[in-house]
Amino acid sequence: MTLAAEPHTYADYDELLEDYYERGWTDGLPVVPPTAEKVQRFLTLAGLEPDEILGSVPTRAVVVTAEHAAINAVMAGCRPEYFPAVVAAVRAHLDEMGNCHSTTGTLSGAVQTVIINGPVRNEWGVASGQGCLGPGFRPNATIGRALRLVIRNVCRAIPGFLDRASFSSPMRYSFCFAENEEASDWVPLHVQRGFAAEQSTVTVASFMNFVPATDMTSRTCVDIANSIVKTMRSKGIGGDKWLGQDHNVVAIVGKEHHRYFIEEGWSKADLQHYLWERIHEPTSGPDDRFCNIGYPEGILVVAAGGAGMAETWLLMPHLAHAITRVIEPAQL
Amino acid sequence: MAIIGLDPSSGPIGGGDTKLLAPRPNSLSGQVLGLVANGLGRGEDMLDAIARNLMATDDLAGVVKVVKGSVSIAPHPDDWARLTEGATVAITGFGG
C-alpha cells in the first residue's frame, strides 16, 4: 500500500510533537505519531485504498481522501476499529447539505457533533449514559477529535485563516456520544432516519448553541415538553433558502426527563409531534421565536445522559442539515 | 530511535505562493465598486449607504451589487461572473 503523504523524520517523539505543533498540525494537545505502519493498518481494517475520496470542500479546493482521514484518526488516538466511524463521520460532514464551509468558517464557532447509533456503541464502549458528553471515554474523545483534526488539517479550518470564529468553542476539541438505545423502547435515531437497527451509523450535526432545557419541577410529559419548547423558542431557528425545510435540532433527552415520557407512554414520535406543533405557533415577543423545522422528524430526539439533573440539552442548528451515514463493518 | 511521521494536511495553508492578496489601489477614482450582500440583518442597507457615500466622495466609475441567494453559501456562479468581470474593487460583509 503506497501512501501519498510526505514523511518527516524525527530523532524522537518529543521532537515530532514540537514540530507538528509548530507546523499547525495539532489542536494544541499531544498527538499519536502517524506512522506509515499505523495508517496502513487503519486503512486495511476499513477496507479502503489510500486514495479513496471521502468528499471535498469545493470552495477551498480541498479533496479529502481515506489516507487523510486515517492519518488524523491515528493522531487523535483512535483505536483501529474506530476508523470506519471516522470515515463515516467525514463523509457525513462533507455531504453537500452538511454545508461544511459555512459551519467551520462561521464567526459563531459552530460545533460538529457526532452521534453514534447501533451495535458498535456497545462493542466499543461509546458512552451514552453518565457523563457521556464529557471527558473520560476513549471512543467518544478520539472519534470526535479525529473529525475535528480532519476539519483543521485537511479542510483548512484553522483559527484566523479559514476558521473565522470570534470565540470558537471548547466543544470543538471533540464532541461525540452515543444514544442510549437500551434505555427504553424508543426507536433509535438511525432507525427513524431509515437505517436498520442492526446497522451502526454516525449522525453529524453542526450546531450554533448548546442550550439546557432544565426543568426540575415538572412532573408530567406535557409540562416537560413545554419547557423544551420554551427553550427552543428562546433561541429560534431562522430560515435559509438554500437549506429549505430540512433543518434539524437535536434534543438530547436526559434520564430524568426520559423516565416521565416512558411512564406516560409517550413514544419518540409523540414527543416530536408535540414539540413540532408548538415551535411553529405565533411568537409573543423578541424572546419567543419561531423555529423553522419542516416536519416533526426534523427534531432529532436522542436519549442519553445519567441520573440526577432533570434536563434536556438542545443543539440549536447552524446552517446545515444533520447527515447520517453507515459505519461500514471493519475487515477483522 | 528515529521516528517517521506523515504530513496530516492537504498542503500549505492558503495554497502556498499561488494565492496572493488582490492589489490595493491607491485611489478609488475611476474604480468599479463591487458589493456582496450576504442577506443577514440590514447588511444590504449598510452596503448601499457605503456605496452612496463613496459615489459622492471618490469619483467611482460604477457599482456592481450582488445579493446572495442564501446566507449560507457562496454567490451564484452567474453573480460571481458579473462581479469578477465588472468590479475592480469590492466590499463584502460577513456575519450577522
HADDOCK unambig.tbl for C-alpha pairs under 7 A between the chains (distance, minus, plus):
assign (segid A and resid 5 and name CA) (segid B and resid 6 and name CA) 5.78 0.50 0.50
assign (segid A and resid 5 and name CA) (segid B and resid 7 and name CA) 5.50 0.50 0.50
assign (segid A and resid 6 and name CA) (segid B and resid 6 and name CA) 5.73 0.50 0.50
assign (segid A and resid 6 and name CA) (segid B and resid 7 and name CA) 5.38 0.50 0.50
assign (segid A and resid 7 and name CA) (segid B and resid 4 and name CA) 6.19 0.50 0.50
assign (segid A and resid 7 and name CA) (segid B and resid 5 and name CA) 5.67 0.50 0.50
assign (segid A and resid 7 and name CA) (segid B and resid 6 and name CA) 4.55 0.50 0.50
assign (segid A and resid 7 and name CA) (segid B and resid 7 and name CA) 6.28 0.50 0.50
assign (segid A and resid 8 and name CA) (segid B and resid 4 and name CA) 5.40 0.50 0.50
assign (segid A and resid 8 and name CA) (segid B and resid 5 and name CA) 5.32 0.50 0.50
assign (segid A and resid 8 and name CA) (segid B and resid 6 and name CA) 6.12 0.50 0.50
assign (segid A and resid 9 and name CA) (segid B and resid 2 and name CA) 6.77 0.50 0.50
assign (segid A and resid 9 and name CA) (segid B and resid 3 and name CA) 5.77 0.50 0.50
assign (segid A and resid 9 and name CA) (segid B and resid 4 and name CA) 4.39 0.50 0.50
assign (segid A and resid 9 and name CA) (segid B and resid 5 and name CA) 6.51 0.50 0.50
assign (segid A and resid 10 and name CA) (segid B and resid 2 and name CA) 5.57 0.50 0.50
assign (segid A and resid 10 and name CA) (segid B and resid 3 and name CA) 5.23 0.50 0.50
assign (segid A and resid 10 and name CA) (segid B and resid 4 and name CA) 6.18 0.50 0.50
assign (segid A and resid 11 and name CA) (segid B and resid 1 and name CA) 6.35 0.50 0.50
assign (segid A and resid 11 and name CA) (segid B and resid 2 and name CA) 4.52 0.50 0.50
assign (segid A and resid 11 and name CA) (segid B and resid 3 and name CA) 6.31 0.50 0.50
assign (segid A and resid 12 and name CA) (segid B and resid 1 and name CA) 6.10 0.50 0.50
assign (segid A and resid 12 and name CA) (segid B and resid 2 and name CA) 5.55 0.50 0.50
assign (segid A and resid 12 and name CA) (segid B and resid 3 and name CA) 5.86 0.50 0.50
assign (segid A and resid 13 and name CA) (segid B and resid 3 and name CA) 6.92 0.50 0.50
assign (segid A and resid 25 and name CA) (segid B and resid 8 and name CA) 6.94 0.50 0.50
assign (segid A and resid 33 and name CA) (segid B and resid 5 and name CA) 5.74 0.50 0.50
assign (segid A and resid 34 and name CA) (segid B and resid 5 and name CA) 5.13 0.50 0.50
assign (segid A and resid 34 and name CA) (segid B and resid 6 and name CA) 5.70 0.50 0.50
assign (segid A and resid 35 and name CA) (segid B and resid 4 and name CA) 5.97 0.50 0.50
assign (segid A and resid 35 and name CA) (segid B and resid 5 and name CA) 4.86 0.50 0.50
assign (segid A and resid 35 and name CA) (segid B and resid 6 and name CA) 6.13 0.50 0.50
assign (segid A and resid 36 and name CA) (segid B and resid 6 and name CA) 6.93 0.50 0.50
assign (segid A and resid 68 and name CA) (segid B and resid 8 and name CA) 6.15 0.50 0.50
assign (segid A and resid 71 and name CA) (segid B and resid 8 and name CA) 5.71 0.50 0.50
assign (segid A and resid 72 and name CA) (segid B and resid 8 and name CA) 6.07 0.50 0.50
assign (segid A and resid 102 and name CA) (segid B and resid 72 and name CA) 6.02 0.50 0.50
assign (segid A and resid 102 and name CA) (segid B and resid 73 and name CA) 6.89 0.50 0.50
assign (segid A and resid 107 and name CA) (segid B and resid 95 and name CA) 6.19 0.50 0.50
assign (segid A and resid 153 and name CA) (segid B and resid 8 and name CA) 6.23 0.50 0.50
assign (segid A and resid 153 and name CA) (segid B and resid 9 and name CA) 4.53 0.50 0.50
assign (segid A and resid 153 and name CA) (segid B and resid 10 and name CA) 6.70 0.50 0.50
assign (segid A and resid 154 and name CA) (segid B and resid 9 and name CA) 4.79 0.50 0.50
assign (segid A and resid 154 and name CA) (segid B and resid 10 and name CA) 4.67 0.50 0.50
assign (segid A and resid 240 and name CA) (segid B and resid 70 and name CA) 6.04 0.50 0.50
assign (segid A and resid 240 and name CA) (segid B and resid 71 and name CA) 6.81 0.50 0.50
assign (segid A and resid 241 and name CA) (segid B and resid 70 and name CA) 5.52 0.50 0.50
assign (segid A and resid 242 and name CA) (segid B and resid 70 and name CA) 5.67 0.50 0.50
assign (segid A and resid 319 and name CA) (segid B and resid 72 and name CA) 6.11 0.50 0.50
